[in-house]
Amino acid sequence: MRFLVCYSEVNPCPEASTAWVSMSEVMDWSQLGIDPATVFYVISAGFALVFGSFLLGWGVSLAIGLIKKL
């Protein structure tokens, strides 16, 4: 994806000051709050959610199995 940006503070922007840039050139990951610690936190939270759901389902199935044996 490409964006048309203006490199001057004049409004309207003169054509000599415009350029097409890619999204990776426009975005600054650190200004968005995306750093290695945040990525690690998000991956950890996702893993914990999936693993916790697995354990909850496993526990419920064990409880149902014990109840059926009674």
N, CA, C and O atoms as a Maestro MAE file, in Angstrom:
{
 s_m_m2io_version
 :::
 2.0.0
}

f_m_ct {
 s_m_title
 :::
 protein
 m_atom[280] {
  # First column is atom index #
  i_m_mmod_type
  r_m_x_coord
  r_m_y_coord
  r_m_z_coord
  i_m_residue_number
  s_m_chain_name
  s_m_pdb_residue_name
  s_m_pdb_atom_name
  i_m_atomic_number
  :::
  1 25 0.849 -1.161 0.000 1 A "MET " " N  " 7
  2 3 0.000 0.000 0.000 1 A "MET " " CA " 6
  3 2 0.903 1.235 0.000 1 A "MET " " C  " 6
  4 15 1.901 1.294 0.719 1 A "MET " " O  " 8
  5 25 0.543 2.186 -0.795 2 A "ARG " " N  " 7
  6 3 1.352 3.396 -0.886 2 A "ARG " " CA " 6
  7 2 0.487 4.613 -0.547 2 A "ARG " " C  " 6
  8 15 -0.714 4.633 -0.814 2 A "ARG " " O  " 8
  9 25 1.127 5.629 0.050 3 A "PHE " " N  " 7
  10 3 0.443 6.844 0.477 3 A "PHE " " CA " 6
  11 2 1.071 8.041 -0.207 3 A "PHE " " C  " 6
  12 15 2.278 8.069 -0.450 3 A "PHE " " O  " 8
  13 25 0.247 9.029 -0.514 4 A "LEU " " N  " 7
  14 3 0.735 10.294 -1.045 4 A "LEU " " CA " 6
  15 2 0.937 11.226 0.147 4 A "LEU " " C  " 6
  16 15 -0.019 11.561 0.846 4 A "LEU " " O  " 8
  17 25 2.188 11.644 0.378 5 A "VAL " " N  " 7
  18 3 2.498 12.492 1.521 5 A "VAL " " CA " 6
  19 2 3.075 13.813 1.036 5 A "VAL " " C  " 6
  20 15 3.595 13.918 -0.074 5 A "VAL " " O  " 8
  21 25 2.968 14.820 1.901 6 A "CYS " " N  " 7
  22 3 3.500 16.152 1.618 6 A "CYS " " CA " 6
  23 2 4.660 16.417 2.572 6 A "CYS " " C  " 6
  24 15 4.527 16.226 3.781 6 A "CYS " " O  " 8
  25 25 5.795 16.856 2.034 7 A "TYR " " N  " 7
  26 3 6.974 17.097 2.853 7 A "TYR " " CA " 6
  27 2 7.087 18.535 3.334 7 A "TYR " " C  " 6
  28 15 8.059 18.879 4.006 7 A "TYR " " O  " 8
  29 25 6.111 19.389 3.006 8 A "SER " " N  " 7
  30 3 6.152 20.779 3.471 8 A "SER " " CA " 6
  31 2 4.911 21.063 4.303 8 A "SER " " C  " 6
  32 15 3.928 20.324 4.235 8 A "SER " " O  " 8
  33 25 4.956 22.138 5.093 9 A "GLU " " N  " 7
  34 3 3.843 22.506 5.970 9 A "GLU " " CA " 6
  35 2 2.867 23.466 5.298 9 A "GLU " " C  " 6
  36 15 1.990 24.014 5.966 9 A "GLU " " O  " 8
  37 25 3.000 23.677 4.017 10 A "VAL " " N  " 7
  38 3 2.152 24.622 3.278 10 A "VAL " " CA " 6
  39 2 0.841 23.930 2.911 10 A "VAL " " C  " 6
  40 15 0.824 22.757 2.538 10 A "VAL " " O  " 8
  41 25 -0.256 24.679 3.023 11 A "ASN " " N  " 7
  42 3 -1.554 24.150 2.639 11 A "ASN " " CA " 6
  43 2 -2.173 25.062 1.590 11 A "ASN " " C  " 6
  44 15 -2.390 26.235 1.898 11 A "ASN " " O  " 8
  45 25 -2.468 24.624 0.400 12 A "PRO " " N  " 7
  46 3 -2.336 23.282 -0.162 12 A "PRO " " CA " 6
  47 2 -0.876 22.956 -0.474 12 A "PRO " " C  " 6
  48 15 -0.051 23.848 -0.675 12 A "PRO " " O  " 8
  49 25 -0.588 21.699 -0.507 13 A "CYS " " N  " 7
  50 3 0.782 21.225 -0.710 13 A "CYS " " CA " 6
  51 2 1.203 21.413 -2.168 13 A "CYS " " C  " 6
  52 15 0.489 20.991 -3.078 13 A "CYS " " O  " 8
  53 25 2.356 22.043 -2.395 14 A "PRO " " N  " 7
  54 3 2.828 22.175 -3.784 14 A "PRO " " CA " 6
  55 2 3.220 20.806 -4.346 14 A "PRO " " C  " 6
  56 15 3.649 19.918 -3.609 14 A "PRO " " O  " 8
  57 25 3.066 20.654 -5.646 15 A "GLU " " N  " 7
  58 3 3.342 19.351 -6.251 15 A "GLU " " CA " 6
  59 2 4.798 18.946 -6.120 15 A "GLU " " C  " 6
  60 15 5.102 17.753 -6.111 15 A "GLU " " O  " 8
  61 25 5.702 19.903 -6.020 16 A "ALA " " N  " 7
  62 3 7.125 19.577 -5.887 16 A "ALA " " CA " 6
  63 2 7.425 18.947 -4.520 16 A "ALA " " C  " 6
  64 15 8.461 18.302 -4.358 16 A "ALA " " O  " 8
  65 25 6.538 19.124 -3.540 17 A "SER " " N  " 7
  66 3 6.773 18.598 -2.193 17 A "SER " " CA " 6
  67 2 6.008 17.308 -1.905 17 A "SER " " C  " 6
  68 15 5.998 16.850 -0.762 17 A "SER " " O  " 8
  69 25 5.381 16.723 -2.893 18 A "THR " " N  " 7
  70 3 4.629 15.480 -2.679 18 A "THR " " CA " 6
  71 2 5.449 14.285 -3.124 18 A "THR " " C  " 6
  72 15 6.309 14.393 -3.998 18 A "THR " " O  " 8
  73 25 5.175 13.162 -2.520 19 A "ALA " " N  " 7
  74 3 5.852 11.918 -2.902 19 A "ALA " " CA " 6
  75 2 4.990 10.735 -2.495 19 A "ALA " " C  " 6
  76 15 4.221 10.803 -1.536 19 A "ALA " " O  " 8
  77 25 5.135 9.655 -3.239 20 A "TRP " " N  " 7
  78 3 4.465 8.403 -2.904 20 A "TRP " " CA " 6
  79 2 5.426 7.578 -2.068 20 A "TRP " " C  " 6
  80 15 6.556 7.328 -2.485 20 A "TRP " " O  " 8
  81 25 4.987 7.154 -0.891 21 A "VAL " " N  " 7
  82 3 5.822 6.335 -0.024 21 A "VAL " " CA " 6
  83 2 5.051 5.091 0.396 21 A "VAL " " C  " 6
  84 15 3.820 5.082 0.410 21 A "VAL " " O  " 8
  85 25 5.787 4.048 0.737 22 A "SER " " N  " 7
  86 3 5.139 2.810 1.182 22 A "SER " " CA " 6
  87 2 4.740 2.940 2.651 22 A "SER " " C  " 6
  88 15 5.215 3.823 3.365 22 A "SER " " O  " 8
  89 25 3.871 2.055 3.075 23 A "MET " " N  " 7
  90 3 3.380 2.114 4.440 23 A "MET " " CA " 6
  91 2 4.510 1.869 5.446 23 A "MET " " C  " 6
  92 15 4.497 2.440 6.536 23 A "MET " " O  " 8
  93 25 5.484 1.030 5.092 24 A "SER " " N  " 7
  94 3 6.585 0.753 6.021 24 A "SER " " CA " 6
  95 2 7.468 1.976 6.223 24 A "SER " " C  " 6
  96 15 8.103 2.103 7.270 24 A "SER " " O  " 8
  97 25 7.524 2.877 5.247 25 A "GLU " " N  " 7
  98 3 8.298 4.105 5.409 25 A "GLU " " CA " 6
  99 2 7.568 5.123 6.270 25 A "GLU " " C  " 6
  100 15 8.206 5.931 6.946 25 A "GLU " " O  " 8
  101 25 6.250 5.096 6.254 26 A "VAL " " N  " 7
  102 3 5.460 6.068 7.004 26 A "VAL " " CA " 6
  103 2 5.336 5.660 8.469 26 A "VAL " " C  " 6
  104 15 5.398 6.512 9.356 26 A "VAL " " O  " 8
  105 25 5.162 4.361 8.733 27 A "MET " " N  " 7
  106 3 4.940 3.884 10.098 27 A "MET " " CA " 6
  107 2 6.241 3.826 10.875 27 A "MET " " C  " 6
  108 15 7.267 3.367 10.373 27 A "MET " " O  " 8
  109 25 6.180 4.288 12.079 28 A "ASP " " N  " 7
  110 3 7.296 4.144 13.004 28 A "ASP " " CA " 6
  111 2 6.807 3.246 14.131 28 A "ASP " " C  " 6
  112 15 5.972 3.648 14.941 28 A "ASP " " O  " 8
  113 25 7.331 2.033 14.175 29 A "TRP " " N  " 7
  114 3 6.831 1.032 15.107 29 A "TRP " " CA " 6
  115 2 6.975 1.475 16.553 29 A "TRP " " C  " 6
  116 15 6.103 1.191 17.374 29 A "TRP " " O  " 8
  117 25 8.054 2.162 16.876 30 A "SER " " N  " 7
  118 3 8.244 2.566 18.276 30 A "SER " " CA " 6
  119 2 7.240 3.638 18.690 30 A "SER " " C  " 6
  120 15 6.824 3.668 19.848 30 A "SER " " O  " 8
  121 25 6.841 4.517 17.774 31 A "GLN " " N  " 7
  122 3 5.829 5.520 18.109 31 A "GLN " " CA " 6
  123 2 4.460 4.885 18.313 31 A "GLN " " C  " 6
  124 15 3.635 5.416 19.056 31 A "GLN " " O  " 8
  125 25 4.213 3.758 17.664 32 A "LEU " " N  " 7
  126 3 2.951 3.051 17.837 32 A "LEU " " CA " 6
  127 2 2.944 2.200 19.100 32 A "LEU " " C  " 6
  128 15 1.915 1.626 19.458 32 A "LEU " " O  " 8
  129 25 4.088 2.115 19.776 33 A "GLY " " N  " 7
  130 3 4.165 1.330 21.001 33 A "GLY " " CA " 6
  131 2 4.478 -0.133 20.763 33 A "GLY " " C  " 6
  132 15 4.287 -0.964 21.652 33 A "GLY " " O  " 8
  133 25 4.956 -0.456 19.570 34 A "ILE " " N  " 7
  134 3 5.284 -1.841 19.253 34 A "ILE " " CA " 6
  135 2 6.788 -2.006 19.412 34 A "ILE " " C  " 6
  136 15 7.572 -1.546 18.582 34 A "ILE " " O  " 8
  137 25 7.172 -2.671 20.494 35 A "ASP " " N  " 7
  138 3 8.579 -2.950 20.760 35 A "ASP " " CA " 6
  139 2 8.691 -4.428 21.151 35 A "ASP " " C  " 6
  140 15 7.667 -5.089 21.326 35 A "ASP " " O  " 8
  141 25 9.894 -4.953 21.289 36 A "PRO " " N  " 7
  142 3 10.028 -6.381 21.594 36 A "PRO " " CA " 6
  143 2 9.297 -6.810 22.867 36 A "PRO " " C  " 6
  144 15 8.755 -7.914 22.914 36 A "PRO " " O  " 8
  145 25 9.270 -5.978 23.879 37 A "ALA " " N  " 7
  146 3 8.579 -6.340 25.114 37 A "ALA " " CA " 6
  147 2 7.075 -6.479 24.889 37 A "ALA " " C  " 6
  148 15 6.450 -7.384 25.443 37 A "ALA " " O  " 8
  149 25 6.496 -5.606 24.095 38 A "THR " " N  " 7
  150 3 5.061 -5.672 23.806 38 A "THR " " CA " 6
  151 2 4.732 -6.913 22.983 38 A "THR " " C  " 6
  152 15 3.734 -7.585 23.241 38 A "THR " " O  " 8
  153 25 5.561 -7.214 22.003 39 A "VAL " " N  " 7
  154 3 5.338 -8.406 21.179 39 A "VAL " " CA " 6
  155 2 5.409 -9.657 22.052 39 A "VAL " " C  " 6
  156 15 4.580 -10.556 21.914 39 A "VAL " " O  " 8
  157 25 6.392 -9.718 22.947 40 A "PHE " " N  " 7
  158 3 6.522 -10.859 23.853 40 A "PHE " " CA " 6
  159 2 5.303 -10.977 24.762 40 A "PHE " " C  " 6
  160 15 4.811 -12.080 25.001 40 A "PHE " " O  " 8
  161 25 4.813 -9.844 25.269 41 A "TYR " " N  " 7
  162 3 3.632 -9.842 26.135 41 A "TYR " " CA " 6
  163 2 2.406 -10.369 25.394 41 A "TYR " " C  " 6
  164 15 1.650 -11.169 25.945 41 A "TYR " " O  " 8
  165 25 2.202 -9.932 24.162 42 A "VAL " " N  " 7
  166 3 1.029 -10.350 23.388 42 A "VAL " " CA " 6
  167 2 1.098 -11.844 23.071 42 A "VAL " " C  " 6
  168 15 0.095 -12.549 23.177 42 A "VAL " " O  " 8
  169 25 2.283 -12.325 22.682 43 A "ILE " " N  " 7
  170 3 2.430 -13.755 22.391 43 A "ILE " " CA " 6
  171 2 2.208 -14.572 23.663 43 A "ILE " " C  " 6
  172 15 1.558 -15.617 23.624 43 A "ILE " " O  " 8
  173 25 2.738 -14.107 24.777 44 A "SER " " N  " 7
  174 3 2.553 -14.820 26.047 44 A "SER " " CA " 6
  175 2 1.091 -14.854 26.464 44 A "SER " " C  " 6
  176 15 0.597 -15.887 26.915 44 A "SER " " O  " 8
  177 25 0.399 -13.735 26.316 45 A "ALA " " N  " 7
  178 3 -1.016 -13.689 26.684 45 A "ALA " " CA " 6
  179 2 -1.834 -14.623 25.792 45 A "ALA " " C  " 6
  180 15 -2.740 -15.299 26.279 45 A "ALA " " O  " 8
  181 25 -1.532 -14.670 24.506 46 A "GLY " " N  " 7
  182 3 -2.238 -15.569 23.593 46 A "GLY " " CA " 6
  183 2 -1.997 -17.027 23.944 46 A "GLY " " C  " 6
  184 15 -2.923 -17.838 23.951 46 A "GLY " " O  " 8
  185 25 -0.733 -17.354 24.238 47 A "PHE " " N  " 7
  186 3 -0.418 -18.730 24.630 47 A "PHE " " CA " 6
  187 2 -1.134 -19.097 25.922 47 A "PHE " " C  " 6
  188 15 -1.680 -20.195 26.038 47 A "PHE " " O  " 8
  189 25 -1.137 -18.189 26.893 48 A "ALA " " N  " 7
  190 3 -1.796 -18.457 28.171 48 A "ALA " " CA " 6
  191 2 -3.295 -18.658 27.977 48 A "ALA " " C  " 6
  192 15 -3.886 -19.521 28.626 48 A "ALA " " O  " 8
  193 25 -3.912 -17.888 27.106 49 A "LEU " " N  " 7
  194 3 -5.349 -18.033 26.847 49 A "LEU " " CA " 6
  195 2 -5.659 -19.393 26.226 49 A "LEU " " C  " 6
  196 15 -6.590 -20.077 26.653 49 A "LEU " " O  " 8
  197 25 -4.885 -19.781 25.226 50 A "VAL " " N  " 7
  198 3 -5.129 -21.065 24.562 50 A "VAL " " CA " 6
  199 2 -4.855 -22.226 25.518 50 A "VAL " " C  " 6
  200 15 -5.652 -23.161 25.604 50 A "VAL " " O  " 8
  201 25 -3.738 -22.172 26.232 51 A "PHE " " N  " 7
  202 3 -3.391 -23.253 27.160 51 A "PHE " " CA " 6
  203 2 -4.379 -23.326 28.321 51 A "PHE " " C  " 6
  204 15 -4.749 -24.418 28.751 51 A "PHE " " O  " 8
  205 25 -4.804 -22.179 28.827 52 A "GLY " " N  " 7
  206 3 -5.797 -22.154 29.899 52 A "GLY " " CA " 6
  207 2 -7.126 -22.719 29.448 52 A "GLY " " C  " 6
  208 15 -7.782 -23.433 30.207 52 A "GLY " " O  " 8
  209 25 -7.539 -22.415 28.226 53 A "SER " " N  " 7
  210 3 -8.783 -22.973 27.694 53 A "SER " " CA " 6
  211 2 -8.685 -24.486 27.549 53 A "SER " " C  " 6
  212 15 -9.637 -25.215 27.830 53 A "SER " " O  " 8
  213 25 -7.514 -24.946 27.104 54 A "PHE " " N  " 7
  214 3 -7.295 -26.392 27.008 54 A "PHE " " CA " 6
  215 2 -7.413 -27.056 28.375 54 A "PHE " " C  " 6
  216 15 -8.093 -28.073 28.517 54 A "PHE " " O  " 8
  217 25 -6.754 -26.484 29.380 55 A "LEU " " N  " 7
  218 3 -6.799 -27.062 30.719 55 A "LEU " " CA " 6
  219 2 -8.207 -27.037 31.298 55 A "LEU " " C  " 6
  220 15 -8.624 -27.982 31.967 55 A "LEU " " O  " 8
  221 25 -8.937 -25.959 31.041 56 A "LEU " " N  " 7
  222 3 -10.318 -25.879 31.518 56 A "LEU " " CA " 6
  223 2 -11.177 -26.961 30.876 56 A "LEU " " C  " 6
  224 15 -11.949 -27.624 31.569 56 A "LEU " " O  " 8
  225 25 -11.056 -27.149 29.580 57 A "GLY " " N  " 7
  226 3 -11.816 -28.197 28.897 57 A "GLY " " CA " 6
  227 2 -11.433 -29.582 29.361 57 A "GLY " " C  " 6
  228 15 -12.290 -30.453 29.513 57 A "GLY " " O  " 8
  229 25 -10.150 -29.790 29.586 58 A "TRP " " N  " 7
  230 3 -9.671 -31.083 30.075 58 A "TRP " " CA " 6
  231 2 -10.211 -31.363 31.470 58 A "TRP " " C  " 6
  232 15 -10.630 -32.481 31.769 58 A "TRP " " O  " 8
  233 25 -10.200 -30.343 32.321 59 A "GLY " " N  " 7
  234 3 -10.727 -30.494 33.675 59 A "GLY " " CA " 6
  235 2 -12.216 -30.795 33.672 59 A "GLY " " C  " 6
  236 15 -12.684 -31.633 34.443 59 A "GLY " " O  " 8
  237 25 -12.961 -30.119 32.810 60 A "VAL " " N  " 7
  238 3 -14.400 -30.372 32.725 60 A "VAL " " CA " 6
  239 2 -14.658 -31.787 32.226 60 A "VAL " " C  " 6
  240 15 -15.560 -32.466 32.718 60 A "VAL " " O  " 8
  241 25 -13.877 -32.232 31.257 61 A "SER " " N  " 7
  242 3 -14.083 -33.596 30.753 61 A "SER " " CA " 6
  243 2 -13.730 -34.635 31.811 61 A "SER " " C  " 6
  244 15 -14.391 -35.669 31.898 61 A "SER " " O  " 8
  245 25 -12.706 -34.381 32.614 62 A "LEU " " N  " 7
  246 3 -12.388 -35.300 33.712 62 A "LEU " " CA " 6
  247 2 -13.509 -35.332 34.741 62 A "LEU " " C  " 6
  248 15 -13.876 -36.396 35.239 62 A "LEU " " O  " 8
  249 25 -14.054 -34.150 35.059 63 A "ALA " " N  " 7
  250 3 -15.151 -34.087 36.029 63 A "ALA " " CA " 6
  251 2 -16.388 -34.815 35.504 63 A "ALA " " C  " 6
  252 15 -17.047 -35.532 36.257 63 A "ALA " " O  " 8
  253 25 -16.698 -34.645 34.261 64 A "ILE " " N  " 7
  254 3 -17.864 -35.331 33.673 64 A "ILE " " CA " 6
  255 2 -17.630 -36.833 33.681 64 A "ILE " " C  " 6
  256 15 -18.549 -37.601 33.966 64 A "ILE " " O  " 8
  257 25 -16.401 -37.264 33.370 65 A "GLY " " N  " 7
  258 3 -16.091 -38.683 33.398 65 A "GLY " " CA " 6
  259 2 -16.219 -39.271 34.795 65 A "GLY " " C  " 6
  260 15 -16.718 -40.384 34.956 65 A "GLY " " O  " 8
  261 25 -15.770 -38.529 35.808 66 A "LEU " " N  " 7
  262 3 -15.910 -39.013 37.190 66 A "LEU " " CA " 6
  263 2 -17.359 -39.083 37.612 66 A "LEU " " C  " 6
  264 15 -17.763 -40.023 38.298 66 A "LEU " " O  " 8
  265 25 -18.151 -38.095 37.209 67 A "ILE " " N  " 7
  266 3 -19.579 -38.096 37.568 67 A "ILE " " CA " 6
  267 2 -20.287 -39.272 36.912 67 A "ILE " " C  " 6
  268 15 -21.155 -39.889 37.530 67 A "ILE " " O  " 8
  269 25 -19.927 -39.597 35.652 68 A "LYS " " N  " 7
  270 3 -20.572 -40.718 34.966 68 A "LYS " " CA " 6
  271 2 -20.228 -42.053 35.609 68 A "LYS " " C  " 6
  272 15 -21.029 -42.987 35.587 68 A "LYS " " O  " 8
  273 25 -19.021 -42.139 36.186 69 A "LYS " " N  " 7
  274 3 -18.627 -43.402 36.843 69 A "LYS " " CA " 6
  275 2 -19.363 -43.610 38.153 69 A "LYS " " C  " 6
  276 15 -19.529 -44.745 38.600 69 A "LYS " " O  " 8
  277 25 -19.805 -42.527 38.770 70 A "LEU " " N  " 7
  278 3 -20.532 -42.673 40.024 70 A "LEU " " CA " 6
  279 2 -21.899 -43.176 39.707 70 A "LEU " " C  " 6
  280 15 -22.707 -43.380 40.613 70 A "LEU " " O  " 8
  :::
 }
 m_bond[279] {
  # First column is bond index #
  i_m_from
  i_m_to
  i_m_order
  :::
  1 1 2 1
  2 2 3 1
  3 3 4 2
  4 3 5 1
  5 5 6 1
  6 6 7 1
  7 7 8 2
  8 7 9 1
  9 9 10 1
  10 10 11 1
  11 11 12 2
  12 11 13 1
  13 13 14 1
  14 14 15 1
  15 15 16 2
  16 15 17 1
  17 17 18 1
  18 18 19 1
  19 19 20 2
  20 19 21 1
  21 21 22 1
  22 22 23 1
  23 23 24 2
  24 23 25 1
  25 25 26 1
  26 26 27 1
  27 27 28 2
  28 27 29 1
  29 29 30 1
  30 30 31 1
  31 31 32 2
  32 31 33 1
  33 33 34 1
  34 34 35 1
  35 35 36 2
  36 35 37 1
  37 37 38 1
  38 38 39 1
  39 39 40 2
  40 39 41 1
  41 41 42 1
  42 42 43 1
  43 43 44 2
  44 43 45 1
  45 45 46 1
  46 46 47 1
  47 47 48 2
  48 47 49 1
  49 49 50 1
  50 50 51 1
  51 51 52 2
  52 51 53 1
  53 53 54 1
  54 54 55 1
  55 55 56 2
  56 55 57 1
  57 57 58 1
  58 58 59 1
  59 59 60 2
  60 59 61 1
  61 61 62 1
  62 62 63 1
  63 63 64 2
  64 63 65 1
  65 65 66 1
  66 66 67 1
  67 67 68 2
  68 67 69 1
  69 69 70 1
  70 70 71 1
  71 71 72 2
  72 71 73 1
  73 73 74 1
  74 74 75 1
  75 75 76 2
  76 75 77 1
  77 77 78 1
  78 78 79 1
  79 79 80 2
  80 79 81 1
  81 81 82 1
  82 82 83 1
  83 83 84 2
  84 83 85 1
  85 85 86 1
  86 86 87 1
  87 87 88 2
  88 87 89 1
  89 89 90 1
  90 90 91 1
  91 91 92 2
  92 91 93 1
  93 93 94 1
  94 94 95 1
  95 95 96 2
  96 95 97 1
  97 97 98 1
  98 98 99 1
  99 99 100 2
  100 99 101 1
  101 101 102 1
  102 102 103 1
  103 103 104 2
  104 103 105 1
  105 105 106 1
  106 106 107 1
  107 107 108 2
  108 107 109 1
  109 109 110 1
  110 110 111 1
  111 111 112 2
  112 111 113 1
  113 113 114 1
  114 114 115 1
  115 115 116 2
  116 115 117 1
  117 117 118 1
  118 118 119 1
  119 119 120 2
  120 119 121 1
  121 121 122 1
  122 122 123 1
  123 123 124 2
  124 123 125 1
  125 125 126 1
  126 126 127 1
  127 127 128 2
  128 127 129 1
  129 129 130 1
  130 130 131 1
  131 131 132 2
  132 131 133 1
  133 133 134 1
  134 134 135 1
  135 135 136 2
  136 135 137 1
  137 137 138 1
  138 138 139 1
  139 139 140 2
  140 139 141 1
  141 141 142 1
  142 142 143 1
  143 143 144 2
  144 143 145 1
  145 145 146 1
  146 146 147 1
  147 147 148 2
  148 147 149 1
  149 149 150 1
  150 150 151 1
  151 151 152 2
  152 151 153 1
  153 153 154 1
  154 154 155 1
  155 155 156 2
  156 155 157 1
  157 157 158 1
  158 158 159 1
  159 159 160 2
  160 159 161 1
  161 161 162 1
  162 162 163 1
  163 163 164 2
  164 163 165 1
  165 165 166 1
  166 166 167 1
  167 167 168 2
  168 167 169 1
  169 169 170 1
  170 170 171 1
  171 171 172 2
  172 171 173 1
  173 173 174 1
  174 174 175 1
  175 175 176 2
  176 175 177 1
  177 177 178 1
  178 178 179 1
  179 179 180 2
  180 179 181 1
  181 181 182 1
  182 182 183 1
  183 183 184 2
  184 183 185 1
  185 185 186 1
  186 186 187 1
  187 187 188 2
  188 187 189 1
  189 189 190 1
  190 190 191 1
  191 191 192 2
  192 191 193 1
  193 193 194 1
  194 194 195 1
  195 195 196 2
  196 195 197 1
  197 197 198 1
  198 198 199 1
  199 199 200 2
  200 199 201 1
  201 201 202 1
  202 202 203 1
  203 203 204 2
  204 203 205 1
  205 205 206 1
  206 206 207 1
  207 207 208 2
  208 207 209 1
  209 209 210 1
  210 210 211 1
  211 211 212 2
  212 211 213 1
  213 213 214 1
  214 214 215 1
  215 215 216 2
  216 215 217 1
  217 217 218 1
  218 218 219 1
  219 219 220 2
  220 219 221 1
  221 221 222 1
  222 222 223 1
  223 223 224 2
  224 223 225 1
  225 225 226 1
  226 226 227 1
  227 227 228 2
  228 227 229 1
  229 229 230 1
  230 230 231 1
  231 231 232 2
  232 231 233 1
  233 233 234 1
  234 234 235 1
  235 235 236 2
  236 235 237 1
  237 237 238 1
  238 238 239 1
  239 239 240 2
  240 239 241 1
  241 241 242 1
  242 242 243 1
  243 243 244 2
  244 243 245 1
  245 245 246 1
  246 246 247 1
  247 247 248 2
  248 247 249 1
  249 249 250 1
  250 250 251 1
  251 251 252 2
  252 251 253 1
  253 253 254 1
  254 254 255 1
  255 255 256 2
  256 255 257 1
  257 257 258 1
  258 258 259 1
  259 259 260 2
  260 259 261 1
  261 261 262 1
  262 262 263 1
  263 263 264 2
  264 263 265 1
  265 265 266 1
  266 266 267 1
  267 267 268 2
  268 267 269 1
  269 269 270 1
  270 270 271 1
  271 271 272 2
  272 271 273 1
  273 273 274 1
  274 274 275 1
  275 275 276 2
  276 275 277 1
  277 277 278 1
  278 278 279 1
  279 279 280 2
  :::
 }
}
